[in-house]
């Protein structure tokens, strides 16, 4: 069974499964996170949805490049969690199945490629309190 974080499941709502891959990018005592712009900007682990026909690790490498502008070393899987959320950019109620990895950033290629994302370094000990979702925060806290 995969642990659930965040909002309660609404039994009247129909959720679409949305698998995704996310990564804790650690350099020394700092983490590379992404700020996603919006009505309420969110500090998140880099990562995102796995497109149809895409494999998990190539999707993770793509998302890290898009959201941070960095390449990373080979990621190691830590675990997974679920979130049930509304995704306004897709007009979709989603059952997000979030697989979390750990890796090290290796090379900055430039600024984030995806509009509305900004890469930021945060002390690892401060990250759990700053991250926008409980699942991301729990995985970072488990490494402290």
N, C-alpha and C positions, 0 to 999 in steps of 0.2 A: 504494500500500500504506500502511496506517495503522500507525504504530508501536504496539507493545504494551508496557505497563508492568505490574509486579506479578507475581503468581503465575504459574507455568507452567500451560499448558493441559493438563488431564488428558484423554487421548484416550478414556478409558472413560466420561467424563462427558458428558451431553447438556446443552448450554448454550442458553439462550433469549436471542435478541438483545434488548437493552434500550437503545434510543437515549436519550441525555440531553444537556442543554445546561448549561454551567457558565460562570461569569464571573469574571474578575479585576476587582474593583471598586477603582479607585485614586483616592485623594484625596491630592494632594501626594505625600509619601514613604510614605504608609500604605495598607494594603489592608484592606477590610472582608471578614472571613471569618466563617464560622459554626462553632460547636462543636456537634457532634451528640452528645448524651448516649448512653450505653450502658455495657456492661461495661468497655470501654476507650473513653472519649470520644475523638472524632476531630475534628481541626481541618481544615476543608475549604473549597474554593471554594464559594460559594453556587451552587445549581443542583440539578438532579435529572432524573428521568425525564420523558420526553415521553409523555403519555397518548395512547391510540388516538384518532385523529381530530383531535388537537391539532397546531397548527403550532409550529415550533421557537421562534421569538421570543416569541410569547405565552406559551409554556410557561416560557421563561427568565424573563420578567417576573413570572409567577406564582410561580415557585420563589424568586426573590429576595425578593419580598414575604413569602412564607410563612416563609422561613428567617432573614431579617434585619429585616423591618419597613421596609425602604427601597425607594424607587423609584430607577430609574436612567435615565441618558441612553441614546441609541441605541447598542446594542452593535455592536462590529466583530468579525467572525470572525477568529480567529488560526490555528485548525487543529483537529486531532482526534487522539485516541488511543483505544486499546482496553484494557480490563481484564477479566480473567476471574475472577469472584468469586462467593462464596455470599452471597445477600442474605437473612438470617434473617427480616427483617420480612415477606418474601414467600414464604419457604421455597422459594427459587429459586436455581438455579445460572445466573448471567447472563453473557453476553458484553456488557459495557457498552461502548457506542460513544459516547464522550464528546467532544462538540464544545465547544471552548473559545472564549470571547469576551472582549473587553476593553471596559470602560465606566467611567463615573464615577457614583458615587451622587449623587442630586440632592435627595432630600427624605426625611427620616425620618418615617414615618407613625405609628410606635409600636413596641412590642416585636414580636419575631417572632410570627407567627400559629400556627406549627406547634410543638406540644409537643416538648420535647426539643432545641430549637435555641436557641442564644444567639449574638447578633452580637458580634463583637469586632474592634477595630482593632489591627493588627499592623504594625510597620515592615516595609516591603517587602523590605529586605535580609535580614531575619530569617525571612521567610515560607517560603522553600524548605526550610529545615531543620525547620520546625515542622509543615508540612502532612502529612497522614496518608497520602497516596498519591503515588507517584513521578511520575505523569502531571501532577497539579496542580503539584507542585514544579518539574518541568521547564519547564512553560509560564511560571510566574512567573520562574524563573531566566533564561529567554530574554529577558525584558524588562529585566533589570538591566544 
